[in-house]
Amino acid sequence: MLEYTGLDLALVMPFYDPSLKVWPYNSHWLTSDILHSGGRDFVEVVGVLILMVFILSFFVDRLKSYRKGSGYLLLACLLGLALVAIGKGVTHIYSPWDLRIFGGSQPYIRLFDPVPEGAVVGHAFPAGHSSGGFAFFSLYFLAKEYKPHLRMYGLLIALAIGFTFGFGQQMRGAHFFSHDLFSLVICWYASLITYVFYFKRESLRSWMGSFLIVHKGRGKY
């Protein structure tokens, strides 16, 4: 909807100066230094801290109770980020600043448009930077397992960080809104699937066993 209604383009137009053919916020201290570089460093630091807790849980008795939770956070976050990275490597969707309509050299290609022969991979879809925030959807599922009354805080944290990172990149001309929404979906399902297999394996086996028994019973008729 965002691509084929033109809403994607309309949302980033205010951040482009057509007279100078520049994105004024591309190198702005807030969007470039704080939200982009600083945001990336923040996600990396949090990731390292989680990894340290997981490793130390094998050696420090007080941290043993955090082993399973920190292991889940690592797996869920890494899966979401990896899937987004794979998507970026195979799609032909470009950043706004690469497009001819914004002073760049590439055609505007939407997700289901035919790709011109010889077109280079765009590396802009899904959005990588906002996925660093949406990866924290894992906090929602972690809280759901251990502190259910806090799970909405995990959800809000992920949404706040992800959309803040995403909006900053849209202001710079690095991404369209649809790029960020696709990262949101990927990271949500990455956290959900990891949660099911990590915490709910017995329930999943029981459900699959019941399904196979019912399916087999129907086959007799």
N, C-alpha and C positions, 0 to 999 in steps of 0.2 A: 504494500500500500504506500509506504513512504517513497519508494523509488518510482513507481508508475503513476502516482498522482502529482509528482513534482514537489512534494512536501520536503523531501530531503534537501533539494536545492534551495527551496525557500527559507529553510531554517538556517542555512549557512551564509546566505546572501548578505545579511547585515554585517558580517565580519570581514567582508572583502571590499576593498577600495578599487572600483573599476577605473577610476581616473588615473591612479598611479599603478594599477595592476599589481597590488601587493596585499598581503594579509597583515594588517597592522599589529595583530596580537601574536604573530608567529614567534617573535623573539622577545615578547613582553616578559618582564620579570615574574609576573604572577602565573601566566600560562606556561611559559617555557621553563623557568627556574624552579618555581614552587610546585606547580601541579604536575609538570612532566618529569623533570629530572628529580625533584624532591619526592614526588609520588613514587617513582620507580625505586628510589633508594629506600623509602619507607617499606614498600612491599618486600624488598630483598632483606631488610633488617628483620622484619617480622618472620619471614621464612627461615632465616638463620636461627632465630630464637626458638622457633618451634622445633627445628631440627636438633638444636642443642638439648632441649628438654627431652626429646625422644631418645637421643643417644645416652644422656646422663641417667635416664630412668633405668638403664641396665646396671648402673653402678652405684646410684644413690638411692637408698631405701625410701627416703621421703618422696622421691619422684616416681616410684614404681606405679602408683595409682594414676599417674598422668600418661603412662606409656600408650595405652590404647587410644586415648583421646588425641594425643599429639600425633600418633601414627595415622589416625584417620584424617586429621587436618592436612598433613603432608600429602597423603595420597589424593584426597579430593581436590586440593588446590593444584597440584601438579597435573592431574588429569585434565582439569578445565583449561589450564594454561597450554598444555600440550595440544589439545584438540583445536584451540584457537590458532596456535602456531601452524598446525597442519593446514587448516583452512586458509590462512594467509598465504601459504606457499603454493596453493593450487588454483586460486581464483584470479580472474582478470579484472578485478574491480580496483580502481585507483583512488588515491586521496584527492580531495577537491583541488589542492594546490597543483596537482599534476594535469588537470583537465584543461583543454583548449578554451573552454568557456570561462575559465578563471586565469587565463594567461599562460597555461602550461602547454604541453605538447601531445597529450593523450586524449583519445575520444572518451566521451561519457558512456560507459558500459554498465548496464544494470545486470542484476543477477541472472536473468534468463534471456538476455540479449545474445545474438550471435556474436562471436568474437572474431574480429578481423584477422586474416592470416598474418602470422608473424608478430602479433601483438605480444608484448612482454607481460609477464605476470605482475599484477598490481601490488600485491602484498599489503592491501589495506583492509581486506574483509575476511574475517571479522576483525573488530578493533582489538589490538593487543593491549593497549594501555589500560583501557577500562576493565579488561578481563582481570587485571591485577586486583581491582576492587571487588568485582563480582565473584572472584574466587572465594571470597569470605562468606559466600552463602553456606560454606561448610560450617560456619559458626552456628547457623540456625539449626542444622541437623545435629551438631554436637550438643547444643543446649537441649534439643528435643530428647536426646538420649539420657542426659544427666540432670539437667535443670529445665524441665519443660516450661516453667513459668517465665524463663528468660529468653525463650527461643525467638520471640519477635524482635528483641534487641539485636540478636545476631542478624536477622533479616534486614533490619533498618540500617545497621552498620554497613552491610554489603551494598545495599542500594545507594546509600549516601556516598560512599567512597567511589563506587563504580560510576555513578552518574556525574559526580564532581570531576573525576578524571576524564570522563567522556566529553563533558561540556567544555572543559579546557582544551581538549584536542580539536573539537569542532570550531572553537574560536580561532585556533591556530591555522585551520584549513587542512588538518591532517585526516579528519574522518567526517562521515555523515552520521546522522542519528541512527540510521538503520544498521550501521556497522556495530554500534554499541548495543543495540537491542539484540542483535544476533549473538554477540558475546555473552549477554545476560542469559539467554536461553541455554547456550552451551554450558556455561558454568553452573547454572541451576541443575541441569540434568546430570552433569558430572558429579556434583555433590550428592544428589539424590541416589544415583546408581551406586556410588561408592558407599553410601550409608547403608543401602539395602544389603549389599554383599559383605560389608564389614561388620555390621551390627545385627543384621536380621537374616543371617544365613539359614538358621534352623527354621525360621518361619517361612523362608523362601523354599526350602526343601520340602517342608510339609505341604505348602500350597501346590508346588509342582507335582508332588506325589498324588495329592488328591485330584488334581487336574488330569493326570495320566490315567488314574483308576477310572474316573468318570468317562474319559474319552474312550478307554478300552471297553468299558461296559456298553457304551452306546454302539460300538462297532459290532457287538454280537447281534444286534437287531438289524 
